[in-house]
Amino acid sequence: MHPVSRSIRYMVHQKKKVTKFVLSLIDSLNLIFILIMVGFLITTHDYNPYTDRLYALYGILTVFILSLSYFRRKWPQKGSNLVFLITAFVVFVILYDSISGLLPVFAGTTRYDKVIDDWDKAFFGISPSVWSQKIMHPVITEVFYWLYFIYFLIPVLLIVLLYRKRAYLKLEISMFTIFINYYGAYICYFFVPVQGPRYYLVGEHTKSLDGILISGFIRDFINYFEPSTLDCFPSLHASILVVVTMLSARYFRSLYKTFLIISIIIIFSLIYLRYHYVLDIIAGILWAVISVYLGRWIYHKYNRYFQNQLMY
């Protein structure tokens, strides 16, 4: 290329440079979600026993996120990626846990189980979780509880693999997409609170879900750490599994088939173990597809206006 042409292109590029926000897109997404949670908190202010605690928590998280964004801009080193990755995960987990003090209070006695169960029965003639008792077996129950538990590790596995590969751009896009998927579902729970078949159809389930080893322990463990029992519609299990499978198809073809097979089995286990209605799962899958394309579109269109969450 001629030197003059190169200089012109450089000057044009300089003119196109934009001033970036202090925050990353992931920071901004976390703050938007905090703002929405504060909005729900305000509506329950007078009768929520956790009001002061949640206000303090969201205030501390906001300061924490802003502080991290400052340090990220101050020391933009790749060696800090692990720190910023872990802190983003910690913020996410704390926000997830905070729902336990807000969603049940906001939802009150409102439940949409009958509407969704009626849809399932209209389509299948019987509630699928009730029908699954025909094939119930301790070995199947044990395997399904193991797989249900493994679900929590699948998105983490994708993140770890991308980090080890040092594919930081792909990692950041994946995290942003996964967070969009989670937060969108969380917000939906406030408007469509659903407990699921294990509670609503307890009178129609005539067989107990007994495994052979530690399925009972896994079930109790999951129930203990579940922030709310109103988190069924859409099914985040189905949604995140589809998101991770789609991302692996794009970034880790060697693991795509493994994720796909595991996801299909776990999605069936959601009905067998009475955690979800079929409509929950359909809604989760649809939201997953939307999340993947929405996350990628937002990131590529707007990330140039924000700081990077990770250095690459």
Backbone bond lengths (Angstrom), bond angles and torsions (degrees), N, CA, C in turn:
res aa  C-N    CA-C-N  psi(-1)  N-CA   C-N-CA  omega(-1)  CA-C   N-CA-C  phi
1 M - - - 1.464 - - 1.537 108.90 -
2 H 1.326 116.40 140.08 1.461 121.64 179.81 1.530 109.51 -63.89
3 P 1.365 116.93 139.92 1.469 120.41 -178.52 1.512 113.89 -54.52
4 V 1.359 116.85 -38.81 1.464 120.20 179.98 1.522 110.38 -64.25
5 S 1.339 116.08 -43.27 1.465 120.34 179.72 1.520 110.77 -63.35
6 R 1.330 115.42 -38.53 1.458 119.73 179.05 1.531 110.25 -64.45
7 S 1.304 116.40 -40.16 1.466 120.73 -179.93 1.520 111.01 -65.41
8 I 1.341 115.82 -41.04 1.467 120.44 179.32 1.520 110.11 -62.30
9 R 1.354 115.53 -44.82 1.451 119.35 179.80 1.530 111.01 -62.33
10 Y 1.321 116.08 -38.08 1.463 120.14 179.56 1.521 110.79 -64.67
11 M 1.358 117.08 -42.57 1.459 120.49 -179.59 1.522 111.02 -66.39
12 V 1.337 116.49 -38.21 1.461 120.00 177.96 1.521 109.85 -64.40
13 H 1.337 114.37 -42.04 1.458 119.02 179.14 1.535 110.79 -61.79
14 Q 1.333 116.56 -41.38 1.452 120.58 179.36 1.519 111.83 -62.63
15 K 1.339 116.23 -37.49 1.460 120.05 179.62 1.523 111.31 -68.42
16 K 1.343 115.39 -29.39 1.459 119.44 -177.61 1.522 112.72 -82.44
17 K 1.328 116.62 -9.38 1.454 119.06 -179.13 1.523 109.43 -62.92
18 V 1.323 115.00 137.14 1.456 119.80 -176.91 1.525 109.62 -112.81
19 T 1.316 114.49 154.29 1.455 120.23 175.46 1.524 108.93 -78.48
20 K 1.329 115.94 124.59 1.454 119.86 -176.17 1.524 111.24 -90.33
21 F 1.337 114.75 148.02 1.448 119.77 172.52 1.524 109.08 -66.50
22 V 1.308 115.10 159.79 1.463 119.91 177.53 1.527 110.47 -67.79
23 L 1.323 116.39 -30.32 1.449 121.91 -174.59 1.528 112.66 -84.65
24 S 1.317 115.73 159.47 1.456 121.10 168.29 1.525 108.06 -91.20
25 L 1.320 117.27 170.14 1.459 119.87 176.96 1.526 111.05 -63.48
26 I 1.333 116.54 -37.14 1.465 119.62 178.77 1.522 110.44 -67.31
27 D 1.347 117.14 -41.25 1.468 120.28 174.14 1.528 110.32 -56.32
28 S 1.322 115.65 -47.69 1.466 121.06 -177.36 1.521 111.02 -62.72
29 L 1.331 116.11 -40.79 1.463 120.38 178.67 1.529 110.52 -62.99
30 N 1.327 116.75 -43.36 1.467 120.38 177.85 1.528 111.44 -62.11
31 L 1.336 116.70 -41.76 1.462 119.86 -179.43 1.528 111.50 -68.92
32 I 1.324 116.72 -36.90 1.474 119.92 176.69 1.525 109.98 -62.63
33 F 1.335 115.82 -42.62 1.465 119.36 179.30 1.526 110.57 -65.05
34 I 1.327 117.19 -40.66 1.467 120.63 176.49 1.524 110.62 -59.87
35 L 1.330 116.14 -42.99 1.466 120.60 179.34 1.525 111.11 -61.30
36 I 1.326 116.56 -41.03 1.470 120.44 178.73 1.524 110.25 -65.78
37 M 1.345 116.78 -42.13 1.468 120.10 178.01 1.533 111.18 -63.02
38 V 1.327 116.24 -38.50 1.464 119.65 176.91 1.532 109.89 -63.08
39 G 1.334 115.95 -37.13 1.461 119.35 176.38 1.522 111.75 -60.77
40 F 1.344 116.93 -44.18 1.465 120.45 176.24 1.530 110.32 -64.41
41 L 1.327 115.52 -37.01 1.463 119.98 -179.22 1.523 111.16 -65.70
42 I 1.322 116.30 -39.12 1.470 120.29 179.39 1.529 110.73 -61.30
43 T 1.335 116.17 -39.56 1.470 119.81 -178.79 1.526 112.24 -68.49
44 T 1.333 117.00 -21.36 1.471 119.80 179.11 1.528 111.62 -109.73
45 H 1.304 115.68 14.60 1.472 121.41 -172.47 1.531 113.08 -53.30
46 D 1.321 117.54 -43.69 1.462 121.32 -171.44 1.524 113.96 -74.50
47 Y 1.343 117.53 -21.83 1.471 118.16 -175.74 1.531 113.97 -130.34
48 N 1.338 116.78 11.35 1.459 119.75 177.38 1.533 109.47 -92.34
49 P 1.341 118.47 118.03 1.468 120.23 -178.16 1.528 113.50 -68.35
50 Y 1.341 116.69 -12.89 1.466 120.72 -178.04 1.530 112.33 -104.11
51 T 1.322 117.44 13.22 1.463 121.39 -173.74 1.529 112.88 -53.54
52 D 1.319 117.14 -57.07 1.468 120.78 -176.09 1.529 111.45 -62.45
53 R 1.319 115.82 -40.49 1.457 120.61 -179.16 1.535 111.02 -64.15
54 L 1.332 116.19 -41.85 1.465 119.86 -178.27 1.524 111.46 -72.05
55 Y 1.336 116.88 -39.02 1.472 119.11 175.44 1.524 110.33 -58.37
56 A 1.327 116.15 -44.69 1.468 120.53 179.25 1.523 110.82 -63.85
57 L 1.321 116.58 -43.10 1.460 120.74 -179.17 1.524 111.31 -61.44
58 Y 1.331 116.90 -48.48 1.470 120.50 -178.59 1.529 110.94 -66.93
59 G 1.337 117.06 -32.88 1.458 119.49 176.10 1.519 111.64 -66.46
60 I 1.331 116.34 -43.98 1.469 120.90 178.92 1.529 110.71 -63.60
61 L 1.336 116.65 -42.59 1.465 120.16 179.51 1.527 110.85 -63.28
62 T 1.321 116.84 -39.20 1.464 120.25 179.20 1.520 111.14 -62.39
63 V 1.329 116.28 -46.60 1.470 120.51 177.51 1.520 110.75 -62.62
64 F 1.305 116.71 -40.35 1.465 121.91 179.85 1.527 111.03 -61.97
65 I 1.332 117.01 -45.84 1.464 121.35 -179.86 1.526 111.02 -63.81
66 L 1.338 116.30 -44.04 1.464 120.08 179.53 1.532 111.17 -64.92
67 S 1.322 116.88 -37.25 1.466 120.81 179.03 1.529 110.51 -66.32
68 L 1.310 116.04 -43.28 1.464 119.81 179.10 1.525 111.34 -63.09
69 S 1.331 116.17 -38.75 1.464 119.22 179.56 1.524 110.63 -63.79
70 Y 1.343 116.17 -34.85 1.464 120.61 177.43 1.524 110.54 -65.59
71 F 1.320 116.57 -46.85 1.462 120.42 -179.03 1.531 111.18 -67.10
72 R 1.313 116.28 -33.76 1.467 119.60 178.63 1.524 110.82 -64.41
73 R 1.332 115.67 -40.18 1.464 119.47 178.86 1.527 111.23 -73.56
74 K 1.331 116.37 -32.10 1.453 121.32 -177.16 1.531 111.54 -73.41
75 W 1.334 115.81 -39.08 1.472 120.37 -179.10 1.525 110.27 -127.64
76 P 1.336 116.60 75.40 1.474 120.76 -178.28 1.533 112.04 -78.02
77 Q 1.324 116.07 70.92 1.458 120.97 -178.36 1.525 109.86 -112.12
78 K 1.339 115.66 140.82 1.461 119.28 178.37 1.519 112.10 -61.66
79 G 1.336 116.28 -26.98 1.449 119.67 179.09 1.514 113.47 -65.18
80 S 1.339 116.70 -14.69 1.469 121.03 179.49 1.519 112.39 -91.16
81 N 1.320 117.36 -2.75 1.463 120.54 -175.63 1.522 113.23 -57.69
82 L 1.333 115.92 -41.31 1.468 118.93 -178.78 1.522 110.58 -62.55
83 V 1.332 116.77 -39.90 1.467 121.11 179.24 1.522 110.56 -62.54
84 F 1.332 116.50 -47.88 1.463 120.29 -177.93 1.527 111.95 -70.24
85 L 1.326 116.54 -27.85 1.459 120.65 175.93 1.527 110.12 -69.29
86 I 1.317 115.87 -47.18 1.465 120.55 -178.89 1.528 111.17 -65.54
87 T 1.329 117.19 -42.50 1.468 119.71 -178.95 1.525 111.77 -65.05
88 A 1.340 117.26 -36.53 1.462 120.21 176.40 1.527 110.18 -63.16
89 F 1.327 116.16 -38.97 1.461 121.18 178.67 1.530 110.59 -67.50
90 V 1.329 116.79 -40.45 1.464 120.90 179.91 1.529 110.64 -63.46
91 V 1.328 116.39 -44.30 1.469 120.54 177.74 1.522 110.20 -59.41
92 F 1.323 116.05 -43.74 1.462 120.81 179.84 1.528 111.27 -60.76
93 V 1.320 117.80 -46.15 1.463 121.81 -178.59 1.530 110.87 -63.47
94 I 1.327 117.13 -41.20 1.468 120.46 179.50 1.526 110.79 -65.02
95 L 1.333 116.68 -41.72 1.465 120.09 177.73 1.522 110.65 -63.94
96 Y 1.314 116.00 -40.28 1.475 121.25 177.63 1.523 110.36 -59.61
97 D 1.321 116.36 -46.09 1.456 120.82 -177.67 1.530 111.88 -68.88
98 S 1.326 117.19 -29.35 1.468 120.44 -177.52 1.522 112.52 -66.06
99 I 1.319 116.40 -19.64 1.468 120.21 -179.26 1.528 111.19 -62.49
100 S 1.340 116.61 -28.20 1.465 120.19 -177.54 1.529 112.30 -61.77
101 G 1.327 117.48 -25.31 1.453 120.27 179.59 1.516 113.68 -97.73
102 L 1.325 116.21 7.33 1.464 119.45 -175.09 1.528 113.37 -130.06
103 L 1.328 117.01 -48.37 1.467 120.50 -175.21 1.527 113.29 -60.59
104 P 1.341 120.07 -50.77 1.469 119.06 -178.90 1.527 112.99 -60.42
105 V 1.337 116.00 -35.44 1.467 119.86 -179.89 1.523 109.92 -69.81
106 F 1.336 116.84 -43.42 1.461 121.12 -179.09 1.526 110.95 -66.15
107 A 1.333 117.27 -41.65 1.466 121.31 -177.08 1.517 112.27 -72.08
108 G 1.331 116.63 -32.40 1.466 119.34 -178.50 1.515 110.94 62.95
109 T 1.320 116.26 -128.54 1.468 120.84 -179.52 1.522 112.54 -97.40
110 T 1.311 117.60 4.54 1.466 120.95 -178.11 1.526 110.52 -71.81
111 R 1.340 116.71 129.49 1.452 122.60 176.79 1.533 108.47 -142.21
112 Y 1.322 115.91 145.24 1.458 120.34 179.47 1.531 111.94 -116.01
113 D 1.319 116.39 20.54 1.474 120.20 -179.62 1.520 112.25 -60.20
114 K 1.322 117.14 -42.35 1.470 119.58 -177.36 1.525 110.99 -61.89
115 V 1.322 116.73 -42.59 1.467 120.47 -179.49 1.520 110.59 -61.09
116 I 1.319 116.84 -46.08 1.460 120.74 -176.08 1.525 110.95 -73.68
117 D 1.337 117.18 -39.06 1.467 119.96 177.70 1.524 110.90 -66.08
118 D 1.319 117.12 -38.56 1.469 120.08 176.92 1.521 110.85 -61.65
119 W 1.331 116.84 -36.99 1.473 120.49 177.67 1.522 110.05 -64.38
120 D 1.322 116.51 -45.10 1.466 120.41 178.21 1.521 111.29 -60.17
121 K 1.321 116.43 -45.05 1.464 120.53 -178.25 1.524 111.46 -68.17
122 A 1.332 117.02 -35.57 1.463 120.16 178.51 1.524 110.97 -64.81
123 F 1.330 116.42 -33.88 1.463 120.67 -177.56 1.525 112.31 -85.55
124 F 1.335 116.56 -42.71 1.473 120.34 -174.58 1.525 113.26 -101.03
125 G 1.320 117.37 -15.02 1.462 119.67 -178.21 1.515 112.47 86.31
126 I 1.324 117.43 -14.28 1.456 123.64 179.80 1.523 107.77 -157.11
127 S 1.311 117.01 152.24 1.459 119.31 176.45 1.532 108.55 -66.36
128 P 1.338 118.12 123.52 1.465 120.87 -177.26 1.525 114.41 -53.58
129 S 1.337 118.12 -36.22 1.461 119.41 179.32 1.527 111.48 -67.52
130 V 1.338 116.93 -29.87 1.464 121.31 176.15 1.530 109.43 -73.54
131 W 1.322 116.52 -42.69 1.470 120.36 178.32 1.525 111.43 -61.63
132 S 1.325 117.89 -36.00 1.466 121.37 -176.38 1.522 112.61 -62.58
133 Q 1.344 117.76 -13.80 1.461 120.37 176.64 1.524 111.68 -64.29
134 K 1.329 116.55 -21.23 1.465 120.54 178.75 1.526 112.06 -66.70
135 I 1.327 116.94 -26.73 1.460 120.36 -178.49 1.527 111.34 -110.16
136 M 1.318 116.70 10.80 1.458 120.73 -175.47 1.527 111.47 -67.08
137 H 1.336 114.90 135.38 1.461 121.62 179.02 1.531 107.76 -152.65
138 P 1.333 118.30 143.53 1.467 120.56 -178.57 1.523 114.46 -54.56
139 V 1.346 117.14 -36.87 1.463 120.14 179.80 1.520 110.58 -67.36
140 I 1.329 116.57 -44.15 1.466 121.22 178.32 1.523 109.75 -62.22
141 T 1.324 116.17 -44.56 1.464 120.69 179.79 1.518 111.02 -59.86
142 E 1.332 116.89 -44.34 1.462 121.40 -179.56 1.526 110.81 -61.14
143 V 1.333 115.92 -48.51 1.471 120.70 -178.69 1.524 110.88 -62.32
144 F 1.328 116.35 -42.59 1.466 119.85 -178.50 1.520 112.16 -65.97
145 Y 1.325 118.11 -36.87 1.465 119.55 177.26 1.528 111.22 -67.68
146 W 1.316 116.48 -38.18 1.464 119.72 175.54 1.525 110.50 -60.63
147 L 1.323 115.72 -47.17 1.465 120.13 -178.78 1.525 111.26 -66.46
148 Y 1.325 116.78 -38.22 1.461 120.17 177.77 1.523 110.45 -60.20
149 F 1.328 116.54 -38.66 1.453 120.91 178.33 1.531 111.03 -70.78
150 I 1.328 116.49 -39.68 1.466 121.31 -179.20 1.528 111.10 -61.04
151 Y 1.322 116.67 -27.79 1.471 120.80 179.39 1.523 111.91 -48.21
152 F 1.339 116.88 -41.22 1.456 120.79 -176.02 1.527 111.92 -63.45
153 L 1.335 116.88 -22.02 1.457 121.12 -177.97 1.524 112.89 -91.39
154 I 1.325 117.74 -16.89 1.466 120.74 -173.31 1.529 112.73 -64.02
155 P 1.346 120.29 -50.53 1.480 118.18 177.22 1.516 112.12 -63.47
156 V 1.339 117.26 -33.55 1.465 120.55 177.43 1.519 110.07 -64.26
157 L 1.330 116.72 -40.12 1.468 121.03 179.32 1.521 111.00 -60.68
158 L 1.334 117.08 -43.25 1.462 120.14 178.67 1.525 110.66 -61.65
159 I 1.325 116.72 -44.52 1.465 121.10 179.54 1.529 110.87 -61.61
160 V 1.327 117.04 -44.72 1.464 121.64 -179.04 1.526 110.86 -63.17
161 L 1.320 116.75 -43.06 1.464 120.48 -179.34 1.525 111.51 -64.35
162 L 1.321 116.97 -41.70 1.461 120.31 178.08 1.528 110.79 -66.66
163 Y 1.331 116.10 -36.37 1.468 119.12 178.53 1.530 110.61 -67.13
164 R 1.321 116.99 -44.44 1.465 120.30 -179.96 1.522 111.67 -63.88
165 K 1.323 115.25 -31.16 1.454 120.54 177.85 1.526 111.50 -78.82
166 R 1.334 116.50 -8.44 1.461 124.21 -176.29 1.530 112.24 60.33
167 A 1.317 114.62 30.82 1.462 120.57 176.95 1.533 107.34 -89.55
168 Y 1.334 116.07 70.06 1.461 121.07 -169.34 1.531 113.16 -67.51
169 L 1.315 117.74 -35.75 1.464 119.77 177.61 1.531 110.24 -64.29
170 K 1.330 116.77 -47.71 1.461 121.12 178.09 1.527 110.89 -62.35
171 L 1.325 115.41 -36.92 1.464 120.47 178.88 1.517 110.82 -64.27
172 E 1.319 116.81 -44.27 1.464 120.23 -178.94 1.521 111.32 -66.13
173 I 1.317 116.85 -42.02 1.473 120.30 177.24 1.524 110.09 -62.32
174 S 1.331 116.81 -41.36 1.466 121.35 -179.41 1.520 111.10 -64.51
175 M 1.323 117.10 -44.66 1.465 120.87 178.43 1.527 110.98 -62.35
176 F 1.306 116.22 -44.41 1.459 121.12 179.78 1.525 110.32 -60.50
177 T 1.320 116.31 -43.17 1.466 121.47 179.70 1.522 111.23 -66.13
178 I 1.317 117.61 -44.81 1.467 121.79 179.78 1.528 110.67 -63.51
179 F 1.331 117.15 -40.99 1.468 120.27 178.14 1.529 111.35 -64.92
180 I 1.315 117.23 -40.76 1.464 119.85 176.20 1.523 110.29 -58.59
181 N 1.326 115.50 -43.60 1.459 120.20 -179.18 1.525 111.21 -62.50
182 Y 1.318 116.47 -47.58 1.470 120.58 179.41 1.527 111.61 -62.46
183 Y 1.317 116.76 -51.68 1.460 120.08 -173.83 1.532 111.86 -66.21
184 G 1.328 116.88 -37.38 1.460 119.65 177.36 1.520 111.54 -61.82
185 A 1.343 116.37 -41.18 1.467 120.35 178.39 1.518 110.89 -67.86
186 Y 1.341 117.12 -40.85 1.464 120.38 179.33 1.522 111.05 -58.23
187 I 1.323 116.19 -44.52 1.464 120.41 -179.78 1.526 110.76 -63.31
188 C 1.331 115.93 -38.77 1.468 120.38 179.32 1.525 111.22 -61.97
189 Y 1.335 117.80 -34.64 1.466 121.02 -179.20 1.519 112.12 -58.48
190 F 1.324 116.79 -32.07 1.461 120.25 -178.99 1.525 111.58 -68.46
191 F 1.320 116.57 -28.48 1.464 120.84 -177.45 1.524 112.93 -99.12
192 V 1.336 116.62 -23.25 1.465 120.53 178.80 1.538 108.55 -131.34
193 P 1.329 117.77 71.04 1.469 119.91 179.88 1.529 111.46 -71.05
194 V 1.324 115.27 123.94 1.462 121.96 -178.08 1.526 108.44 -136.08
195 Q 1.332 116.64 130.85 1.460 120.53 -179.00 1.519 113.16 -86.20
196 G 1.322 117.35 -32.34 1.454 120.52 179.65 1.521 112.88 102.35
197 P 1.326 116.31 166.03 1.474 121.88 -175.95 1.523 114.51 -60.28
198 R 1.325 118.12 -31.29 1.475 119.83 -176.14 1.525 111.26 -62.65
199 Y 1.327 118.23 -23.25 1.460 121.72 177.20 1.527 111.51 -104.55
200 Y 1.316 116.57 -49.37 1.463 119.88 -173.77 1.523 112.39 -70.04
201 L 1.318 117.31 -34.93 1.472 121.41 -176.54 1.522 112.42 -104.11
202 V 1.317 116.82 24.20 1.462 119.83 -177.35 1.529 111.60 -58.21
203 G 1.329 117.82 -30.88 1.464 121.07 179.25 1.516 113.37 -75.14
204 E 1.349 117.92 -20.47 1.467 121.86 -179.44 1.522 112.73 -95.08
205 H 1.321 116.94 -14.36 1.468 120.88 177.53 1.525 108.55 -88.00
206 T 1.307 115.46 106.40 1.469 120.62 -174.61 1.521 113.11 -95.23
207 K 1.333 117.37 -9.50 1.461 121.00 179.39 1.523 109.67 -116.19
208 S 1.319 116.04 143.33 1.460 120.34 178.91 1.522 110.26 -87.45
209 L 1.322 115.95 148.50 1.469 121.57 -179.59 1.526 109.14 -85.90
210 D 1.330 115.35 84.09 1.453 121.06 -179.34 1.522 110.47 -104.52
211 G 1.338 115.41 128.75 1.452 120.34 176.36 1.513 110.99 -97.42
212 I 1.335 116.66 -152.82 1.460 119.67 -177.90 1.529 112.67 -123.18
213 L 1.336 118.06 -18.46 1.463 119.96 -177.67 1.527 111.56 -126.57
214 I 1.322 116.75 -88.80 1.471 120.11 -173.47 1.530 112.17 -121.86
215 S 1.311 117.13 23.64 1.474 119.11 179.64 1.526 111.18 -60.93
216 G 1.345 116.66 -36.31 1.460 119.86 178.25 1.515 111.85 -64.28
217 F 1.330 116.58 -40.47 1.457 120.76 178.18 1.523 110.57 -63.87
218 I 1.344 116.52 -43.61 1.469 120.78 179.34 1.523 110.16 -61.26
219 R 1.338 116.34 -43.82 1.461 120.25 179.53 1.527 111.29 -61.33
220 D 1.329 117.03 -45.53 1.462 120.75 179.84 1.527 111.03 -65.72
221 F 1.321 116.51 -37.66 1.459 121.47 179.64 1.528 110.63 -63.35
222 I 1.338 116.00 -45.68 1.467 121.07 179.77 1.525 110.13 -64.40
223 N 1.332 116.79 -44.03 1.464 120.46 -179.56 1.530 111.74 -62.55
224 Y 1.329 116.15 -36.83 1.460 120.53 -177.90 1.521 111.94 -66.88
225 F 1.329 116.13 -40.73 1.467 120.14 -175.64 1.529 113.23 -93.28
226 E 1.310 117.81 0.16 1.465 120.40 178.05 1.524 108.66 -73.89
227 P 1.347 118.16 122.96 1.465 119.68 -175.40 1.521 114.20 -69.40
228 S 1.331 116.90 -23.90 1.457 120.37 -179.26 1.517 109.38 -158.39
229 T 1.316 115.71 152.03 1.470 120.01 176.54 1.528 111.01 -97.02
230 L 1.320 116.80 13.72 1.466 120.71 -179.05 1.525 111.41 -109.55
231 D 1.321 116.40 25.06 1.468 121.11 -171.56 1.530 112.79 -109.63
232 C 1.330 115.67 52.25 1.473 119.19 -176.42 1.525 114.60 -103.96
233 F 1.321 117.40 -30.56 1.471 119.48 -174.70 1.532 110.74 -118.95
234 P 1.354 115.57 114.04 1.470 128.91 -0.67 1.525 111.70 -81.28
235 S 1.311 116.40 165.45 1.458 121.12 178.72 1.528 109.81 -72.79
236 L 1.333 115.75 112.60 1.464 119.01 178.24 1.524 111.06 -72.02
237 H 1.325 117.15 -28.29 1.463 118.86 175.65 1.531 109.61 -58.70
238 A 1.313 115.75 -52.94 1.459 119.74 -179.74 1.517 110.63 -63.41
239 S 1.335 116.45 -41.58 1.454 120.83 -175.14 1.527 112.33 -65.63
240 I 1.332 116.62 -48.92 1.460 119.87 -178.98 1.521 111.05 -66.34
241 L 1.317 117.59 -37.72 1.463 120.22 177.92 1.523 111.20 -60.27
242 V 1.321 116.41 -42.23 1.465 120.08 179.28 1.532 110.37 -68.25
243 V 1.336 116.70 -40.98 1.466 120.69 177.98 1.527 110.47 -59.07
244 V 1.331 116.93 -49.56 1.468 121.16 -178.80 1.521 110.92 -63.89
245 T 1.317 116.62 -38.98 1.470 120.08 178.25 1.520 110.62 -63.90
246 M 1.323 117.20 -43.27 1.464 120.31 179.24 1.527 111.63 -66.68
247 L 1.335 116.57 -39.45 1.461 119.88 178.12 1.522 111.21 -67.57
248 S 1.336 116.90 -38.19 1.462 119.87 178.46 1.519 110.94 -66.99
249 A 1.324 116.85 -33.34 1.466 119.97 176.92 1.521 110.66 -63.98
250 R 1.317 116.40 -28.06 1.462 121.12 -178.83 1.527 112.05 -89.27
251 Y 1.328 117.20 -36.60 1.463 120.47 -171.51 1.530 114.80 -113.51
252 F 1.353 117.12 -21.52 1.469 120.27 -177.53 1.525 109.56 -140.48
253 R 1.301 117.09 73.36 1.458 121.40 -176.25 1.523 112.27 -58.10
254 S 1.337 117.05 -30.96 1.465 120.24 -177.90 1.531 111.95 -66.21
255 L 1.344 117.19 -24.31 1.463 120.92 -179.39 1.524 113.13 -102.83
256 Y 1.305 115.90 -4.91 1.463 120.42 -174.12 1.529 112.25 -57.59
257 K 1.330 117.58 -49.11 1.464 120.91 -177.14 1.528 111.23 -65.37
258 T 1.335 116.44 -38.14 1.468 119.91 178.26 1.521 110.57 -63.37
259 F 1.339 116.73 -47.38 1.465 120.42 177.87 1.525 110.93 -61.27
260 L 1.321 116.38 -39.36 1.470 120.74 -177.67 1.529 110.81 -63.72
261 I 1.322 117.09 -46.70 1.463 121.22 -178.75 1.521 110.83 -64.84
262 I 1.338 116.21 -46.81 1.466 120.17 179.59 1.523 110.59 -61.72
263 S 1.326 116.76 -40.20 1.464 120.97 -178.59 1.523 111.34 -63.89
264 I 1.317 117.26 -43.38 1.469 120.89 -179.77 1.528 110.45 -61.53
265 I 1.342 116.46 -43.61 1.465 120.19 -179.23 1.535 110.43 -66.01
266 I 1.336 116.60 -44.54 1.463 119.45 -179.46 1.521 111.27 -64.27
267 I 1.327 117.45 -39.46 1.470 120.59 179.13 1.528 110.17 -60.93
268 F 1.337 117.63 -39.33 1.468 119.73 176.35 1.530 110.13 -66.88
269 S 1.335 116.86 -35.97 1.469 120.44 -179.39 1.523 111.60 -64.79
270 L 1.330 117.81 -26.13 1.461 121.22 179.86 1.524 111.22 -61.12
271 I 1.331 116.09 -33.47 1.466 121.06 177.68 1.523 109.87 -80.82
272 Y 1.325 116.03 -46.68 1.463 121.99 -178.13 1.527 111.00 -58.26
273 L 1.340 116.99 -42.18 1.460 121.52 -178.23 1.530 112.68 -85.29
274 R 1.349 116.52 4.13 1.466 123.39 172.01 1.521 114.15 69.88
275 Y 1.328 116.37 24.97 1.463 119.24 178.89 1.529 112.02 -85.62
276 H 1.339 116.87 -29.32 1.462 118.83 -173.15 1.524 112.97 -140.87
277 Y 1.334 114.12 153.58 1.457 122.24 168.21 1.523 107.58 -85.23
278 V 1.315 116.82 164.15 1.462 120.62 178.53 1.527 110.21 -64.10
279 L 1.329 117.17 -38.21 1.463 120.06 -179.43 1.534 111.03 -63.60
280 D 1.330 117.12 -34.14 1.467 120.31 174.48 1.524 110.49 -57.60
281 I 1.325 114.66 -45.32 1.467 121.11 -175.74 1.524 110.71 -68.21
282 I 1.323 116.53 -42.50 1.473 120.50 178.46 1.523 110.05 -60.90
283 A 1.325 116.17 -44.93 1.474 120.76 178.59 1.524 110.42 -62.51
284 G 1.338 116.84 -39.63 1.459 120.83 179.21 1.515 112.50 -64.37
285 I 1.325 116.33 -41.25 1.468 120.63 179.48 1.533 110.52 -65.95
286 L 1.326 116.23 -43.34 1.465 119.63 178.77 1.531 111.03 -62.44
287 W 1.329 116.51 -42.54 1.459 120.18 179.42 1.525 110.62 -66.03
288 A 1.322 117.31 -33.03 1.466 121.00 178.17 1.522 111.02 -63.00
289 V 1.311 116.36 -47.16 1.469 120.78 179.95 1.525 110.42 -61.84
290 I 1.336 115.91 -43.70 1.465 120.04 177.91 1.527 110.09 -62.19
291 S 1.329 116.89 -43.33 1.465 121.31 -177.33 1.521 112.00 -60.97
292 V 1.328 116.66 -43.08 1.464 120.87 -177.67 1.528 110.46 -62.67
293 Y 1.310 116.94 -47.42 1.459 119.52 -179.17 1.527 111.90 -73.73
294 L 1.328 116.71 -36.06 1.463 120.31 178.55 1.524 110.64 -67.16
295 G 1.324 117.01 -44.70 1.457 120.81 -179.94 1.515 112.31 -61.76
296 R 1.311 115.82 -45.13 1.466 119.89 179.80 1.520 110.67 -65.18
297 W 1.324 117.45 -41.71 1.472 121.34 -178.26 1.528 110.57 -65.37
298 I 1.337 117.22 -47.37 1.466 120.71 -179.89 1.519 110.24 -61.78
299 Y 1.335 116.54 -44.50 1.462 119.82 -176.43 1.521 111.29 -61.92
300 H 1.318 117.07 -49.97 1.468 119.78 -176.20 1.524 112.40 -71.08
301 K 1.320 117.36 -26.45 1.461 119.86 -178.52 1.520 112.63 -83.63
302 Y 1.335 117.07 -34.40 1.460 119.28 -170.30 1.525 115.15 -118.41
303 N 1.314 118.77 -8.53 1.465 118.26 -174.29 1.531 112.92 -63.21
304 R 1.320 117.44 -25.89 1.463 119.19 -179.38 1.528 111.92 -65.86
305 Y 1.328 117.29 -15.54 1.458 120.72 177.32 1.533 112.46 -90.56
306 F 1.339 116.89 -3.69 1.457 121.29 -175.29 1.530 110.39 -123.63
307 Q 1.330 115.03 162.07 1.447 120.06 171.90 1.531 108.53 -72.17
308 N 1.340 115.96 156.70 1.451 119.62 174.70 1.524 109.74 -77.62
309 Q 1.303 115.88 141.20 1.458 119.70 173.18 1.529 109.43 -68.93
310 L 1.327 115.95 -39.26 1.459 122.53 178.41 1.523 109.15 -122.84
311 M 1.299 116.13 152.50 1.465 120.36 179.17 1.531 109.44 -88.29
312 Y 1.321 116.97 129.88 1.469 120.20 178.54 1.513 110.67 -147.34
